[in-house]
Amino acid sequence: MDRTLPERIAASIAEVEGVEPDALGVSIQDHVSTDAIRDLKDHDSDSWRLQFETPNHLVEVTGSDVILVDGERIRPFS
């Protein structure tokens, strides 16, 4: 099953921290609206960018399916 964009963002942060997504000490929803992320993903255009901070990371997501954590492109495993 394909993961949602919020799930992929959480997996990317987990990859950087070296933990499983369910072991993250942070919840994405506490820092950005996951509904807003889904709305952006469903937008007609892919020319958007969302940036937000968690206590330990700067996360950027683009309409072209790029997820950056602390400026590094992340391709989460699993």
Protein Blocks (a to p, Z undefined) as FASTA:
>chain_A
ZZdfklmmmmmmmmmnopafklpcbdfklmocfklmmmmmmpmbfcbcdddddfkbccdd
dfkopaceehiacddeZZ
